[in-house]
Amino acid sequence: MSVLRIGHINIRVLDMDAAVGHYTNVLGMEKVHEDENGNVYLKGWDEWDKYSVILSQADKAGMDHIAYKVSSDAALDEFKTKIADYGLAVEEEAAGVLPFVGRTLRFSLPSGHVMRLYAEKELVGTAVGNINPDPWPDGLKGAGVHWLDHALLMCELNPEAGINTVAESTQFMIDVLGFYLVEQVVVGPEGNIQAATWLSCTNTPHDIAFVGGPVSGLHHAAFFLDSWDDVLKAADVMAKNRVKIDVTPQRHGITRGYTIYFFDPSGNRNETFAGLGYLAQPDRPVITWTEDQLGRGIFYHTGELVESFTSVYT
Amino acid sequence: MIGTYRRWTISIEDTEEVFFCREDQALLSGMVAMGKRGIPSGCHGGGCGVCKIRIAAGDYEVGCMSREHVSREEEASGIVLACRAFPRSDLRVEVVGKLAKNIRNPSASVKKYGFV
């Protein structure tokens, strides 16, 4: 019984046409479905399940929910018991509540973010198939992202009021869902307040991350590319499309990843992230970044924290 | 293609900065294009709320904005997000977003715990 990987993210958008244009033309995802409520479903070319992004029209931007795929239908029952025993309210939803998905569990993290777990989603295959495949398909648009890689969630952090939902959500992911801590940032006069964490359920440096902020929200959804060349090409694609870039191509100290931060037309932050960083394993010593080197951790080349990283999110 | 949109003059009361902005350009875009910094610049998509301003004088049109940051009542009273406002005359604006404190009282924005 385990969590396999990130399954999908449901993002709220203010203008659906502009949003679909962005995720298809700039990121290069494929629109695979639109439901009767106008929600749009998109897939990365290198994913084998039906979709990894759901766009929903709303009057506020941000994340509706994030979903992770688990190893089996039986695992859902075991997780339901563990989540309830931990003290969180958890509902079971029937197959089809999410299109093309089997039954799901729905609950809220201590930081308030809605999470779902599922075991089944319709299998459609990657764009290159699994018999004698080419390494990449023809006809890719824009940045041609491989897959939804991870999300970074802002979690209410107010040490003076005794509130640290970064630490609480982190502990839940470890104790109940079996993720392991890979990297963390510690702050405060004694350096003992966990202000940001990166956790894995696979062997990459993060499948989910949490960063402290005044209120909970979505910091970014990240999509995978292979190399610096792909990242630099993606930056050109963004400029051609007049996309608002938050941070130009840079390396992160944390995870070693190569990155561009940019915004979708509704102001939700995206990342194109490349590089496998290192082999993450449960027995690998946890990497800790100290408050004074926080800028270096996020932006390795400049070592300077950009105001927008901590203040601008949905 | 060379556009033929009219260009207006925008004044930011808080910093006494002045910049030009075309009718097809959002106020925030016009500001950053001229290298000014008086209005906090964030997502440029109406979603994050940091560029919240009050239009003190002038005509404008506005696109969709997250209701998390600007209510219908505020919008009706001339409070908008600068990234979704397009000028139709010269404008005077004042910054009202939460990052405005950073301009008026810089020590209030010191992050004692890294991120907060």
Interface residues (C-beta under 8 A of the other chain):
Chain A: L14 D15 D59 K60 A61 G62 L157 N158 P159 V185 V187 G188 I193 A195 A196 V211 G212 G213 P214 K244 D246 F263 D264 P265 S266 G267 N268 R269 E291 L294 E307 S308 T310 S311 V312 Y313 T314
Chain B: P40 S41 G42 C43 H44 G45 G46 G47 C48 V50 G63 C64 M65 S66 R67 E68 C83 L99 K111 K112 Y113 G114 F115 V116
